[in-house]
Amino acid sequence: MTVGPVSGFQPFQPTPIAKPQVAPETTGFADRIGDAVNDLAGAQAKASESAKAFELGKTSDLASVMVDQQISSLGFQFALNVRNKALSAYRDIMNMPV
C-alpha cells in the first residue's frame, strides 16, 4: 500500500528567529542619574526664571509660575527620596555579616 501526498499539505519551513533589537547606544545607570540631575537643575532654573519674570512684571501668568514651582519642588523631593533609599540600601549592604 502506497500513500500519496496529502492535498493542501505544506512542508514545514521554520521561520527565522527575530533577534532582539538593541539600541546602538545603551545608557548606564550613571548616565541616567546624571540626566535626571540635569533635568532637575533645568526645572529649578526655569522655576526661578519664571518667578523672577513675574516679580519684575514681565509676565502676569501666576498659574504658570506656580506650576513651575511645583514641578521643581516635586522633582527635588523625588531626588531626595531616591538618594535616601540608595543610602539606606548601601548601609544595609555594608552592615551585612560576611
WOQUI-V833448 format. One record per run of one state. SS is the DSSP state (H for helix, E for strand, - for the rest). FROM is the first residue (numbers start at 1). TO is the last residue. If there is no record, write none. Layout:
BEGIN
ss=<SS:SS>
from=<FROM:FROM>
to=<TO:TO>
END
This chain:
BEGIN
ss=<-:H:-:H:->
from=<1:29:56:62:95>
to=<28:55:61:94:98>
END
